[in-house]
């Protein structure tokens, strides 16, 4: 998925709620959202405020799927321009 500035949401990486920052793109219930605000909650968990959704509670022991970002134009999902396809991949 490409963003308006040419950045591409690349692979998903499982991270703890402590590793999240405002502006990260995450996957929640099969939908992609950008984090607008983060609040600490009891037990080192987080309350994640995301655009277009109710605040999302994340337990400290859980993981969240965060997108890695690739800057610039893309040859395909998660691929910067001119990058070679991996084994078994076609673009």
C-alpha positions as a Markdown table, in Angstrom:
| # | Residue | x | y | z |
|---|---|---|---|---|
| 1 | Unk | 0.0 | 0.0 | 0.0 |
| 2 | Unk | 1.5 | 3.3 | -1.0 |
| 3 | Unk | 1.1 | 6.5 | 0.9 |
| 4 | Unk | 0.6 | 10.0 | -0.5 |
| 5 | Unk | 4.3 | 10.9 | 0.0 |
| 6 | Unk | 5.6 | 7.9 | -2.0 |
| 7 | Unk | 6.3 | 5.8 | 1.1 |
| 8 | Unk | 5.2 | 2.1 | 0.8 |
| 9 | Unk | 4.0 | 0.0 | 3.7 |
| 10 | Unk | 6.3 | -3.1 | 3.4 |
| 11 | Unk | 6.4 | -6.2 | 5.5 |
| 12 | Unk | 4.7 | -6.7 | 8.8 |
| 13 | Unk | 6.9 | -7.1 | 11.9 |
| 14 | Unk | 5.5 | -8.3 | 15.3 |
| 15 | Unk | 6.5 | -5.8 | 18.0 |
| 16 | Unk | 5.6 | -5.3 | 21.7 |
| 17 | Unk | 3.4 | -2.4 | 22.6 |
| 18 | Unk | 6.5 | -0.7 | 24.1 |
| 19 | Unk | 8.1 | -0.5 | 20.6 |
| 20 | Unk | 5.3 | 1.5 | 19.1 |
| 21 | Unk | 5.5 | 5.2 | 18.4 |
| 22 | Unk | 3.1 | 7.8 | 17.2 |
| 23 | Unk | 2.9 | 7.8 | 13.4 |
| 24 | Unk | 3.6 | 4.0 | 13.1 |
| 25 | Unk | 1.3 | 2.0 | 10.7 |
| 26 | Unk | -0.2 | -1.1 | 12.3 |
| 27 | Unk | -2.6 | -4.0 | 11.4 |
| 28 | Unk | -5.6 | -4.4 | 13.7 |
| 29 | Unk | -8.4 | -6.9 | 12.9 |
| 30 | Unk | -7.3 | -7.1 | 9.3 |
| 31 | Unk | -7.3 | -3.3 | 8.7 |
| 32 | Unk | -4.4 | -0.9 | 8.4 |
| 33 | Unk | -4.3 | 2.1 | 10.7 |
| 34 | Unk | -1.9 | 4.9 | 11.6 |
| 35 | Unk | -1.2 | 5.5 | 15.3 |
| 36 | Unk | -2.3 | 9.1 | 16.3 |
| 37 | Unk | -1.6 | 8.9 | 20.1 |
| 38 | Unk | -0.3 | 6.4 | 22.7 |
| 39 | Unk | -1.1 | 6.2 | 26.4 |
| 40 | Unk | 0.4 | 4.0 | 29.1 |
| 41 | Unk | -1.9 | 1.7 | 31.0 |
| 42 | Unk | -1.5 | -0.3 | 34.2 |
| 43 | Unk | 0.9 | -3.2 | 33.8 |
| 44 | Unk | 3.0 | -1.7 | 31.0 |
| 45 | Unk | 0.2 | -2.1 | 28.4 |
| 46 | Unk | -0.7 | 0.7 | 26.0 |
| 47 | Unk | -3.9 | 2.4 | 24.8 |
| 48 | Unk | -3.4 | 2.9 | 21.1 |
| 49 | Unk | -5.4 | 5.8 | 19.5 |
| 50 | Unk | -5.8 | 5.1 | 15.8 |
| 51 | Unk | -7.5 | 7.1 | 13.0 |
| 52 | Unk | -10.9 | 5.8 | 12.2 |
| 53 | Unk | -11.3 | 3.4 | 15.1 |
| 54 | Unk | -12.0 | 3.4 | 18.8 |
| 55 | Unk | -9.0 | 3.4 | 21.2 |
| 56 | Unk | -7.4 | -0.1 | 21.1 |
| 57 | Unk | -6.0 | -1.6 | 24.3 |
| 58 | Unk | -2.8 | -3.6 | 23.9 |
| 59 | Unk | -1.5 | -5.9 | 26.7 |
| 60 | Unk | 2.1 | -5.6 | 27.6 |
| 61 | Unk | 2.7 | -9.3 | 26.9 |
| 62 | Unk | 1.0 | -9.2 | 23.5 |
| 63 | Unk | 2.3 | -8.3 | 20.1 |
| 64 | Unk | 1.1 | -5.8 | 17.5 |
| 65 | Unk | 1.8 | -6.2 | 13.7 |
| 66 | Unk | 3.7 | -3.0 | 12.7 |
| 67 | Unk | 4.5 | -2.2 | 9.1 |
| 68 | Unk | 8.1 | -1.5 | 8.0 |
| 69 | Unk | 8.2 | 1.5 | 5.6 |
| 70 | Unk | 10.1 | 1.8 | 2.3 |
| 71 | Unk | 10.6 | 5.3 | 1.0 |
| 72 | Unk | 10.2 | 6.2 | -2.6 |
| 73 | Unk | 8.4 | 4.8 | -5.6 |
| 74 | Unk | 7.7 | 1.1 | -5.8 |
| 75 | Unk | 7.7 | -1.7 | -8.3 |
| 76 | Unk | 5.1 | -3.6 | -6.3 |
| 77 | Unk | 3.8 | -4.2 | -2.8 |
| 78 | Unk | 6.7 | -3.6 | -0.4 |
| 79 | Unk | 9.3 | -3.4 | -3.2 |
| 80 | Unk | 11.4 | -0.2 | -3.9 |
| 81 | Unk | 11.9 | 0.6 | -7.6 |
| 82 | Unk | 14.5 | -1.5 | -9.2 |
| 83 | Unk | 14.7 | -4.1 | -6.5 |
| 84 | Unk | 15.1 | -7.7 | -7.6 |
| 85 | Unk | 12.4 | -10.3 | -7.0 |
| 86 | Unk | 13.3 | -12.9 | -4.4 |
| 87 | Unk | 13.1 | -16.7 | -5.0 |
| 88 | Unk | 9.7 | -17.6 | -6.4 |
| 89 | Unk | 8.5 | -14.0 | -6.5 |
| 90 | Unk | 7.3 | -12.2 | -9.6 |
| 91 | Unk | 6.5 | -8.5 | -9.8 |
